[in-house]
Amino acid sequence: MEHTINPMPELASLLKQLRLSGILESLAVRNREAVEGKLAYTEFLTLVIQDEVARREQNKFQSRVRRAGFRGEKTLEGFDFSRHPQLNQELIRDLATCQFIDEKVSLLIAGPCGTGKSHIAQAIAHCAVRHGHDVLFTTQTKLLGNLHAARATNTFERRFQNLIKMPLIVIDDFGLKPMRPPHDEVFHDLVAERYERGATIVTSNLDFSEWGDGFTNQLLGAATLDRLRHAAYRIVLDGDSYRRPRPMDGSEKTTFTEGGKKG
């Protein structure tokens, strides 16, 4: 009686050697499909190679998402456009194609607290990750704080160069605190170096006309904003905040008279 030799142990070793061990995850299923469907060898080979490519793409996607530093998973599908009937949805859908990244221009988003600026910024950035772009999501405070800390470890230049090369940077909460030296100079240098070399999304609670207030050095601020605004897309959000406080029970209610004094 003839004994069939099981080739799987040797095959697994060879696939690992070729760094194709992901094929093993679907190999048994594909092999069964090939036998039942009487597939040609080339058809079977195509299926397992497609599985490997899909697995690698998924791993790359998950890695890019981790490196991006998103706050949760904010997508356009999860954004409530009904709260913003005046919002140009066509523009946002167009931005989601990530053409603006190829154009190497900015997207500036302004509006009051809690109206969805960060959500839209992250959602568009998430689309960028799906399109294969490396992305960094950060805040103005965190960005400048990390660069300042990098000077102490002699890694500033490396981090700065990595930021310059990043296809898309999202800077959330611009202008919450006016930038002072040397942070304003670093911010200017970053914007200047990325000008026409990378795309940037900036969100702010300030009206566009007030963005200069984000700098103590008005001259430096004007030069920085001039580069950010050039050929930039703009979105303005308005309306009530998503982050409404929980209603208090009757015993805790406090009324306020005009001027903010307790009644």
FIBA-414207 format. One record per residue (C-alpha): residue in three letters; z, y, x. Coordinates in steps of 0.25 Angstrom, whole numbers, plus 2048, in hexadecimal, padded with zeros to 3 digits. Layout:
+-----+-----+-----+-----+
: res :   w :   v :   u :
+-----+-----+-----+-----+
: ALA :   Z :   Y :   X :
...
+-----+-----+-----+-----+
This chain:
+-----+-----+-----+-----+
: res :   w :   v :   u :
+-----+-----+-----+-----+
: MET : 800 : 800 : 800 :
: GLU : 7FC : 80D : 806 :
: HIS : 806 : 818 : 807 :
: THR : 802 : 827 : 805 :
: ILE : 808 : 830 : 810 :
: ASN : 80E : 83C : 80B :
: PRO : 808 : 848 : 812 :
: MET : 812 : 852 : 80D :
: PRO : 81C : 852 : 819 :
: GLU : 811 : 854 : 823 :
: LEU : 80A : 85E : 81A :
: ALA : 816 : 866 : 818 :
: SER : 818 : 867 : 827 :
: LEU : 80A : 86C : 829 :
: LEU : 80B : 876 : 81E :
: LYS : 818 : 87C : 824 :
: GLN : 811 : 87C : 832 :
: LEU : 806 : 884 : 82C :
: ARG : 810 : 88D : 824 :
: LEU : 80A : 888 : 817 :
: SER : 817 : 881 : 812 :
: GLY : 816 : 889 : 805 :
: ILE : 80A : 87F : 801 :
: LEU : 815 : 874 : 800 :
: GLU : 81B : 87B : 7F4 :
: SER : 80F : 879 : 7EB :
: LEU : 808 : 86D : 7F2 :
: ALA : 80D : 862 : 7EA :
: VAL : 809 : 869 : 7DD :
: ARG : 7FB : 86C : 7E2 :
: ASN : 7F9 : 85E : 7E8 :
: ARG : 7FC : 859 : 7DA :
: GLU : 7F3 : 863 : 7D3 :
: ALA : 7E8 : 85F : 7DD :
: VAL : 7EA : 850 : 7DA :
: GLU : 7EA : 852 : 7CB :
: GLY : 7DF : 85C : 7CB :
: LYS : 7D7 : 854 : 7D6 :
: LEU : 7D5 : 861 : 7DE :
: ALA : 7CC : 862 : 7EA :
: TYR : 7D4 : 863 : 7F7 :
: THR : 7CF : 871 : 7F9 :
: GLU : 7D4 : 875 : 7EB :
: PHE : 7E2 : 86F : 7EE :
: LEU : 7E2 : 876 : 7FB :
: THR : 7DF : 883 : 7F4 :
: LEU : 7EA : 882 : 7EB :
: VAL : 7F5 : 87F : 7F5 :
: ILE : 7F0 : 88B : 7FE :
: GLN : 7F0 : 894 : 7F2 :
: ASP : 7FE : 890 : 7F0 :
: GLU : 802 : 893 : 7FE :
: VAL : 7FB : 8A1 : 7FD :
: ALA : 802 : 8A4 : 7F0 :
: ARG : 810 : 8A0 : 7F6 :
: ARG : 80E : 8A9 : 802 :
: GLU : 809 : 8B5 : 7FA :
: GLN : 816 : 8B3 : 7F1 :
: ASN : 81F : 8B3 : 7FE :
: LYS : 818 : 8BF : 803 :
: PHE : 81A : 8C6 : 7F6 :
: GLN : 829 : 8C2 : 7F5 :
: SER : 82B : 8C7 : 803 :
: ARG : 825 : 8D4 : 801 :
: VAL : 82D : 8D6 : 7F4 :
: ARG : 83A : 8D3 : 7FD :
: ARG : 836 : 8DD : 807 :
: ALA : 833 : 8E8 : 7FD :
: GLY : 841 : 8E9 : 7F9 :
: PHE : 83F : 8EB : 7EA :
: ARG : 84A : 8EE : 7E1 :
: GLY : 848 : 8E2 : 7D7 :
: GLU : 83B : 8DF : 7D2 :
: LYS : 835 : 8EB : 7CB :
: THR : 826 : 8E9 : 7C6 :
: LEU : 81D : 8F0 : 7BD :
: GLU : 81E : 8E5 : 7B3 :
: GLY : 82D : 8E9 : 7B2 :
: PHE : 82B : 8F8 : 7B0 :
: ASP : 82D : 8FE : 7A3 :
: PHE : 821 : 907 : 7A1 :
: SER : 825 : 90A : 793 :
: ARG : 830 : 913 : 798 :
: HIS : 825 : 91B : 79F :
: PRO : 81A : 91E : 795 :
: GLN : 815 : 929 : 79D :
: LEU : 814 : 921 : 7AA :
: ASN : 806 : 91E : 7AF :
: GLN : 806 : 90F : 7AF :
: GLU : 7F7 : 90F : 7B4 :
: LEU : 7FB : 916 : 7C1 :
: ILE : 807 : 90C : 7C3 :
: ARG : 7FE : 900 : 7C0 :
: ASP : 7F4 : 906 : 7CA :
: LEU : 7FF : 908 : 7D4 :
: ALA : 803 : 8F9 : 7D2 :
: THR : 7F6 : 8F5 : 7D8 :
: CYS : 7FB : 8FB : 7E5 :
: GLN : 7EE : 903 : 7E8 :
: PHE : 7F7 : 90E : 7EC :
: ILE : 7FD : 906 : 7F8 :
: ASP : 7EE : 904 : 7FD :
: GLU : 7ED : 913 : 7FB :
: LYS : 7FA : 915 : 803 :
: VAL : 7FF : 920 : 7FA :
: SER : 80C : 923 : 7F3 :
: LEU : 812 : 920 : 7E5 :
: LEU : 81C : 92A : 7E1 :
: ILE : 825 : 927 : 7D5 :
: ALA : 82E : 932 : 7CF :
: GLY : 838 : 931 : 7C3 :
: PRO : 847 : 932 : 7BF :
: CYS : 851 : 927 : 7C2 :
: GLY : 84F : 919 : 7BB :
: THR : 841 : 91C : 7B6 :
: GLY : 83A : 910 : 7BE :
: LYS : 835 : 917 : 7CB :
: SER : 83A : 90C : 7D3 :
: HIS : 835 : 901 : 7CA :
: ILE : 827 : 906 : 7CA :
: ALA : 828 : 908 : 7D9 :
: GLN : 82D : 8FA : 7DC :
: ALA : 823 : 8F4 : 7D1 :
: ILE : 817 : 8FA : 7D9 :
: ALA : 81D : 8F6 : 7E6 :
: HIS : 81E : 8E8 : 7E0 :
: CYS : 810 : 8E8 : 7DD :
: ALA : 80D : 8EC : 7EB :
: VAL : 814 : 8E0 : 7F0 :
: ARG : 80C : 8D7 : 7E7 :
: HIS : 800 : 8DD : 7ED :
: GLY : 805 : 8D9 : 7FB :
: HIS : 80A : 8E6 : 800 :
: ASP : 817 : 8E7 : 807 :
: VAL : 821 : 8F1 : 800 :
: LEU : 82E : 8F7 : 803 :
: PHE : 837 : 8FD : 7F8 :
: THR : 842 : 906 : 7FC :
: THR : 849 : 913 : 7F9 :
: GLN : 849 : 920 : 800 :
: THR : 857 : 91E : 804 :
: LYS : 856 : 910 : 809 :
: LEU : 848 : 912 : 810 :
: LEU : 84E : 91E : 818 :
: GLY : 85C : 917 : 81A :
: ASN : 855 : 90A : 820 :
: LEU : 84C : 912 : 829 :
: HIS : 858 : 91A : 82E :
: ALA : 860 : 90D : 831 :
: ALA : 854 : 908 : 838 :
: ARG : 856 : 913 : 843 :
: ALA : 863 : 90D : 846 :
: THR : 85D : 8FF : 849 :
: ASN : 851 : 904 : 850 :
: THR : 848 : 8FF : 845 :
: PHE : 843 : 90C : 83F :
: GLU : 835 : 90C : 845 :
: ARG : 833 : 8FE : 840 :
: ARG : 837 : 900 : 832 :
: PHE : 830 : 90D : 831 :
: GLN : 823 : 907 : 836 :
: ASN : 825 : 8FC : 82C :
: LEU : 827 : 906 : 821 :
: ILE : 81A : 90D : 825 :
: LYS : 812 : 900 : 824 :
: MET : 818 : 8FC : 816 :
: PRO : 80C : 8FD : 80C :
: LEU : 816 : 902 : 801 :
: ILE : 824 : 908 : 802 :
: VAL : 82B : 90B : 7F5 :
: ILE : 836 : 916 : 7F7 :
: ASP : 83F : 917 : 7EB :
: ASP : 848 : 922 : 7E7 :
: PHE : 842 : 92D : 7F0 :
: GLY : 84A : 93A : 7F0 :
: LEU : 857 : 935 : 7EB :
: LYS : 85D : 93C : 7F7 :
: PRO : 856 : 947 : 7FF :
: MET : 852 : 941 : 80D :
: ARG : 858 : 948 : 819 :
: PRO : 854 : 946 : 828 :
: PRO : 851 : 93D : 82E :
: HIS : 84E : 935 : 821 :
: ASP : 844 : 93F : 81C :
: GLU : 83C : 93F : 829 :
: VAL : 83C : 92F : 829 :
: PHE : 837 : 930 : 81A :
: HIS : 82C : 93A : 81E :
: ASP : 828 : 932 : 82A :
: LEU : 827 : 925 : 821 :
: VAL : 81F : 92C : 817 :
: ALA : 816 : 933 : 821 :
: GLU : 813 : 926 : 828 :
: ARG : 810 : 91E : 81C :
: TYR : 807 : 929 : 816 :
: GLU : 7F9 : 923 : 813 :
: ARG : 7FE : 916 : 81A :
: GLY : 807 : 910 : 80F :
: ALA : 80B : 912 : 800 :
: THR : 818 : 917 : 7FC :
: ILE : 81F : 917 : 7EE :
: VAL : 82A : 921 : 7ED :
: THR : 833 : 923 : 7E0 :
: SER : 83C : 92F : 7DE :
: ASN : 845 : 935 : 7D3 :
: LEU : 840 : 942 : 7D7 :
: ASP : 834 : 949 : 7D0 :
: PHE : 828 : 94A : 7DA :
: SER : 82A : 959 : 7DB :
: GLU : 838 : 956 : 7E0 :
: TRP : 835 : 94B : 7EB :
: GLY : 836 : 956 : 7F6 :
: ASP : 845 : 956 : 7F2 :
: GLY : 846 : 949 : 7F9 :
: PHE : 846 : 950 : 806 :
: THR : 84F : 95A : 80D :
: ASN : 844 : 95E : 816 :
: GLN : 83A : 963 : 80C :
: LEU : 82F : 965 : 816 :
: LEU : 830 : 956 : 81A :
: GLY : 831 : 952 : 80C :
: ALA : 824 : 959 : 808 :
: ALA : 81D : 953 : 814 :
: THR : 822 : 945 : 80F :
: LEU : 81F : 947 : 801 :
: ASP : 811 : 94C : 804 :
: ARG : 80D : 93F : 80A :
: LEU : 814 : 937 : 7FF :
: ARG : 80D : 93F : 7F4 :
: HIS : 7FF : 93E : 7FA :
: ALA : 7F6 : 936 : 7F0 :
: ALA : 803 : 930 : 7EA :
: TYR : 804 : 92A : 7DD :
: ARG : 80F : 92F : 7D4 :
: ILE : 817 : 929 : 7C8 :
: VAL : 821 : 931 : 7C0 :
: LEU : 82B : 92A : 7B8 :
: ASP : 834 : 930 : 7AD :
: GLY : 83D : 92C : 7A2 :
: ASP : 84B : 926 : 7A0 :
: SER : 851 : 91D : 7AB :
: TYR : 850 : 90E : 7AA :
: ARG : 85E : 90E : 7B0 :
: ARG : 866 : 913 : 7A4 :
: PRO : 875 : 911 : 7A5 :
: ARG : 87C : 907 : 79C :
: PRO : 881 : 90D : 78F :
: MET : 890 : 90E : 790 :
: ASP : 899 : 90A : 784 :
: GLY : 89F : 914 : 77B :
: SER : 8AC : 915 : 782 :
: GLU : 8A5 : 919 : 78F :
: LYS : 89C : 924 : 78A :
: THR : 89C : 931 : 790 :
: THR : 895 : 93D : 78A :
: PHE : 890 : 949 : 793 :
: THR : 88E : 957 : 78F :
: GLU : 882 : 960 : 794 :
: GLY : 884 : 962 : 7A3 :
: GLY : 889 : 954 : 7A5 :
: LYS : 898 : 956 : 7A1 :
: LYS : 8A0 : 94B : 79A :
: GLY : 8A2 : 94E : 78B :
+-----+-----+-----+-----+
